[in-house]
Amino acid sequence: FFNEMIDPKTVKSSIEIFPEIDIKINISRKKITLKPSKNWPDEAFRINVLRGISDFHGNMLNNSKGLFYSSSLSIPTGKISGKIFNFNQFNPSKIGLFQIEDSLKLVATTENNYLNEFKFNYVPNGDYVIIGIEGDIKNIYDDIKFYNYAISNNKIRVNNNYIPGIKLNYSYPTNRKNIKSFQFKNDSYGIAQLNDGSIINVIDKKYFEDGALYSEDISFFESSQANDSILVSISLENKIESYSINKVVYFNKGLLDTIPPVIQSNEIIDNKIIVTFSEPLVINDNAELFSTLNSDSTFSNLEYKVSSPIRVEIMKLLTEMNLIKINNNLIKDYAGNNLTDSLLVANLNNSVVKNLPKGNIFGKIIYEGRNKIIVEAVNVLGEKFKAKINKYNEFSFLDLDVGEYKIWAYEDLNELNDGYFNGTLVPLKYSAKFNYYNEPIQTRANWDIEDVRIWID
């Protein structure tokens, strides 16, 4: 029964039976009646009434409701409760309770309430892990590849007890890309298009025997082992793990390539011009490769660095408008075609230079574990600033733009980068412990905010 009339259109998708059976749903003003199409299960079962049920004004339930039924005289007394963080607040999150066996067995699901809290009642004794998904739980091993998710930070053992304080921090999915197509451009270079639309340049390894100049959009193949086909193997990373994708492709020797390379883009980063080319190039090491026009109409050579087969960094900017001459006869693709461009214009006015008032934040982490800790400040634009703690567990953020920041800290368990580790399922690895400062912090110009304390249990 409800305290007001409910919208029938919102009911069917907001009722769950676990284990799943076919049911008939009857809605009458303030009342919902559920009947099985055949019989109720002989075993214990749960009915979840989700927050999607609303009145005729679109107001949803503040809390979901879980009902437990059993024909047995004994009903489990275990309870688990917790809270979720860093998720899309416009959608209820689906939270699953999984028993740890040879594989994960889904025992129950629930949703967060309007305070972002969740609860499981009537939990049988056993070992569990809790996983939250910004979406529906169908196959949890696949779900975490496509939706932001959170895994509890340790094994949860229930023995007729109540376990409060479980924290779930949502982060990126563990999506793995695939090679959608591959096309050779010449005998030494091809393009792999991935299923997300991104491009990987694949180069004959003979040009880079030591694997130097590797970048995230460059990979290699072994032409010395090629007959009519080759194995293209690309090493990739998502936010928390490394993996490889492979594809056997037809190798068309003698492919004629007459299309010359061009400059695809240039941008100014950290007072350097980053030049990106349309394809991998052979660049002769020559001091006169790049030069700039002086006020007396003479040219001065510019220092440069080849940072990858498709990128060059020009190390010094001279004026607001840099007119750079390129000795394009010294830059060729793997088929011997010269670079088309002989001139580059880089405008310093396109670079972003901030000269705004700044503020500082100082604080301390209370933590008794053995892992390193990373502290992160996130502004309203989603920009992230990271800090590490000293031997006294103190941290500082210096010269932050004036504005509002969310401050949180987490264990540094990510083996690939300094991002938060939200766990994996194959193999099962629990997430990093974390906590958030209890309210946003507003920085002020030329002002220090001190004694920001964050407890990590």
N, C-alpha and C positions, 0 to 999 in steps of 0.2 A: 504494500500500500504506500501511496505517496501523499504528501500534504496538499497537492494541487493537481489539476488535470495535466496529463502529459501528452506530448505529441506522438501519435502512434508511428509516424514515419521514422522516428529515432530509436525505436525499441529493438527491432529485429537484429540490427548490427551491434547492439550493445548488450546482448545476452550471450554468455558462453557457458557451455557445459563441458566439464572435464572429468573422466574421458568423454570424448565427443559422441553424442547420439542425436538422432533426429527428434525434434520436439515440435509441438504445436504451441503457438503463442497467441493468447487472447488478451486484447487491451480493452478495458472498459473504464473510461474516465480516469480515476485515480488508481486503478488496480491493474496488475499484470498477473495473468494465470498461465502457468507452464504445465504442459502435459506431454509425456513421452509418446511418440508415434506407436511404440510397442510397449516396452516395459522400462522402468528405471533400472540402472545397472545393479547387479547383485553385489558388486564391490562398493567401497566408499566412493563418493563422487562430490564434485564441487560445482556450484553455480556462481558465476561472476556477473554481477550487475555493474556495467561500466559507466563511466562518467558521461558518455555520449548521449544518454537519455536527457531530454530537455522538455521544458514547458513550451507553450505556443508562442512565447516571446524569444525563444532561442537560448534561455538560461539553462546551462547544464548543471549536473550534480556537482557538489563540492567534493564528494568522496565516492569512490567506487565501493561496492559491498560484496564481500565474499561469503557464501553460505556453504556449509559442510554437512553432508548427510552420510550416514552409515547404518547398515543393518546390524553391525556388531555392537556388543555391549560396551566395548572399549573405544574411546575416541582419543586420538593423539592430543597431547597437551602442549607440544612445542610451539613457540612463537618467535618470530623474527620481525624486527622493524628497522627502518632506516630512512635515509633522505637522499635525493638525487640532486646533482649539480651540473651546470654548464650544458643545458639542453634547450631545445626549442620550446619555449614556454607557451606557445600557442597551440600545442598538441599534447594531449596526455601521452606519457611514455609507457610502453608495455614492459613489465618487469617479470622475469621468469625465475622460478626456483627450480634448480636442477640438482638431482641427486647424482653424486659422483660414483659411477660404476666403471665398467670397461669403456663405456661411452657415457655421455651426459643424458640423463633421463629427466624429461620435463615432468615435474610433480604438480606445479601450480603456477598460475599467472595472476598478476594484479596490475593496477595502475597507480601512479602518484596522485595524491589529492591536491587541493588548491594551495597547500603549504609545501608542496613538493615532497611530501612524506609518503612512505608506503609501509604495508604491513602484511605479513603472512600469519594466519592462525591455523591451528590444528595440523601442525607439521609433525610427521612421523619421525622417530629417532633415526639418525643417519648423518652422513657427511654431505654437505651441499656447497654449491657455488651459486651466486645470484648474478644474473646478467640482465642489463637493461638495454632496450632497443628503441630508437626513434622510428618506430614502425611496428608492424605486426610480427609476432613470433610464429614462423612456419617451420623452417629448418634452420636452427640457430647457427650451424656451421656455415651456411650460405648467407644468412641474414647479416652477419657482421661484416660481410664483404661489401654490402651496399648501403648500410645505414650506420649513422653514428651510434656507438654502443659504449657500454661500461661493464666491467667485470669486477666483482668484489676483490678486495686485496688480500684475502686469505681463505683457507678452507673454513667452512662454518659447520661446527659439530653440534647437533641437536640431541639432547638426552633429557627429555621431559623438562626442558628449561626455556627461559625467555632470553633471547639474545637481541639487545637493542643496539642502536648506534652504527648500523652498517651504512657506509658512505659509498655512493657510486658517482664517478665523474665521467661524463660522456666526452668522447673524443672521436677522431676520424675512423672510418671503416678500414678494414685490411684488404681493400680491393686489389686484385692482381690483374694486370693488363694482359692482353693477348695480341699476337701479330695477325692483323686482318689481311694485309696484302704486302707483297714485296716486288720491287721493280729495280732491275739493274739499269744504271745510266751509262756505264761503260764497264770495261773488264775489272776495274779496281774499286768501283763504288756503286752502291745501291741504296734505295730508300725503303725502310720498313715503316708501314703505316700501322699504328696500333688501334685497338678497338675504341679508344677514347678520342681519336682524331689526331693525336700527337704523332710526331715524326722522329724516327731514329735514323741517323746517317750511318751506314754500315760500310766500313773501309777495309781494303785488303791489308792484312796485318804486316805485310812486307815493308810497308812505309813506316811502321812504328813497331819495330821488333821488341822494344823494351816496354811496350804498352804505355809509353809516355803520352802526355797531352790528352788523357782520358777526360771526358766530360759526360754529363748525364744524357746528352743527345747524340753521343758517338758510341759505336760499337765496332767490332772487327770480325772478319772471316779469314779463313786459311785458303788462299787460292792455290797453294802448292799441293793441297790434297784434293783439289777439285777435278772431277771428270765432267759429267754432264749435269751434276747437281752438287750443291754444297749444303752444309748444315749451318744455318744462321742461329747463333746463340746470343741472346741479349741479357745482360745482368741489369736488374732494376731494383728499386727500393720503393716501398710505401712508407708510411710514417713510422712504422715500428719493426719492419723486417726486410731482409734481402731475399730475392728469389731470381730465378732464371726462366726465360721463355725461349722456346726453340721452334724452328720451322725449316724443313728441307725445301730448297727452292731450286728451280732450273737455272743452270749456269750457262749463259749464252756467250761463249768466247768469241772475240772479234767484233763485238758490238761497236758500231761507229757512233761517236759522240762529237757533234760539231757545234753544240750549244755552249757559248762562252759563259763563265761565271760572272756574277754581278754582286755589288754591295747590296745586301738585303736591308740592313738598318744600321744606324749608329746612335748611341746614346752616351750621355756624360754621367759617369758614376765615380764618386770620390776623386774628382779632378782628373779623371782619365777618360779618353774617348774609347768606347768599346765598339769595334767594327765587326759586324756579323756578315758573312758571305753566304751566297745562295747554295754553296756546296763545298765539300772539303777541298783544300788547295795545297799545292806544293809552293812554299814561299822561300825564296833564296835569301839567305842571311846576308844582307847588304845594308851598309850604313845609309845609303841614299834611297832606301825604299820609300820613306815618307819624309817630306820636307814642307816647310811653310814659308810664305812670302813675307819678307820684312818690309819695313817702311821705306827702305832705300831701294826696293825692287829686287833685292837679292834673296836667295833661298837659304834657309838653315835646316839642316837635317834634324829629324825628330827621333827620339829614343822610342823603341817599341818592344813589345813582347808578344810572341805567338802563344796564346793561352790554350788554344785547342785547334784542331784542323779546320774549323770554320770561323775562328775568332782571333782578332788581333787587338791588343791594348796599346794605344798611343799614350805615352806616359806623361806628357806635359802639355798643358794648355797655356796659350800666350795672350790672347785677346778675347774680347767678347765674341768676335766672329773669327773663327779659325778656318782659313782657306788652305787646305792641305793638298799638295801635289803628290800623286802616287806614281811610282815607276812601275806601271802595270806589266811591263815586259818581264819583270822578275816574279810575277805571281801567275801561276797556271793551275788548271785543274788536272786531274790524273790522266786526261786524254790529251794534254798539251795545249789546250785552248787558253789564251791569255785573258786576264781579267779585263772586262769591258771598261770599267771606270778608271779614269786617270786623274780625277779631281774629287775631293770630298769637302763639303761645307759642314762644319760643326758649330752650332750656335750655342754659346754659353747661356743665353737667355732662356733656353729650353730646360736648363737644369734648375732644380728646386733648391733654393737657399733659404733656410729659415733663420730669422734673427728676432726671435720672440722672447718675452720674459720667461724665466725658468724657475722651477721649484725643486726641492729635494725631499726625499722620504728616507727615514732611517728606522730600522726595526730589529727584531730578534725572533729567531725560531726556537721554540721549545720542543725538543725532539731527543729521544734517548736511543734511537736506532743507530745502525752502523753505516747506512748508506749516505752518499752525498746528497745535498739538498739544493734544489734550484728554486728561486723565488721569481715570480713573474708579475709584472704590472701591465694591465691591459686597459687602454683608453676607450672612449666611446666609439671610436672609429675601428676598433678591433686591432690596432697596432700593439705589438707586444714588445716589452723590454724585459730582459732577463738579468738576474744577478745571482751570484753565489755567496754562500755564507763564509765568514772567516772562522778561525779556531774557537772563537767565543760565540759562535752561532749568530753573529750579527750580519745584517745586510744593509745595503744602501742603494738608492736610485738617485743619481745626480743629474741635474739639468734636464728635468722633465718639463715638457710644455705645460703651461697652466691648463688645468682641466680636471675631469673626474677619472679616477682609476680604480679598477678592481684589482686587489692584491691577493695572491695565493701562493702556496708553496707545495712542492711535491718531491718525492724521492727520485733521484736520478737513476732510473733503471733502464732507460732506452739505450740500446747498444749502438744505434745508428746516428742519433742526434740528441739535442738537448730538449726535445719535446716530451710531453707527458706520455707515459707508457700505460695504456689502458688494457693490456693483457692480450693473450692469444688463447685459442682453443686447441690448436694442433701444433705443438704440444700444449697442454693446459698450463698457462703461466698466469699467475694472479697479477692484478694491476698494482701500480705504485700507490703507496699511502700519500694522502694529501690533506690539505685543509685550506679554507678561505678566510680572509679577514672578515669580520662580521658585518662590515658596511663599506660602501665605496668611500674613497679618500679624495678630497678636493685639494689639488695643489694650488698654491698662490705664488705670485711673482716674488722672487727673492726671499722666500720663506722656507724654513725647515719644519717638516712634520716628523716628530720623533716618537719613539717608544711604541711603534706598531708591532704588536706581538701576535704570533700565529702558533697555535699548538697543533702538532701532528702526533696522533696517538699511535 
